[in-house]
Amino acid sequence: MATTTHLPRLRAGQLLLGLCIGTAAVAWGAAHDGDRGDGHAGGHGGAANEHMHARPFLELIASFEEPEREVWQRPDAVIAALGDLEGRTVAEIGSGSGYFAFRLAAAGARVLCLDVDERFLAYVAGRRDALGLQARMEPRLVPYDSAELAPGEADLVLIVNTWHHIEHRSDYFAEVREGLAPGGELVVIDFVKRDVPVGPPPRMKLSAERVVEELRAAGYERIEVDRELLPYQYLIRAS
């Protein structure tokens, strides 16, 4: 049975965490409204990135942190599925508001918060400092085409709801594989390619089979797909 991770709460007024304003009214899928394409992003991240980053920042934070997300994202179950994280280095690609990053740190991991958007990194850094988690969390600005991990730097690399935002994925994740420590693995969580109550429209999604193909092209040999843990998403482990 998964244990519940209790995150420390910030005091009122700290770091814009009056972000609750309108949280429940902002649907998760709104971050993708108007996106186009089949998952092969053009330019710097393609239409998905261009549209998302055009939205007001506080709207993005609210959509990522909405309380309803816990019902379908099942973050505690995900953290439990990752195993013992104490003392492990976890790199999260597209860490955004830190929805998973803070939970990873609470579970004992040292977290590399990788994002292309300085606003998210500043938000995470401010919240991290307020919670006294400086030793556990390192925000890093990375380019669109590389996670910039040192060889063998991460025991685990996690990417949640972000796969289709990355272009040239086989090349990108071949480089990520070099950043894994011996015995390390990449974990991909993303939406199933059908109509479900949350997430982007089906045209923006990639099937688990497609992701597995891209992982094999990137050089991953051991790949496991879990379709049972989450109601609207698959979880793929690759090494």
Summary of the structure (lengths in Angstrom):
residues: 239
radius of gyration: 16.6
end to end distance: 25.7
largest distance: 48.0
contacts: 751
relative contact order: 0.15
helix: 36%
strand: 19%
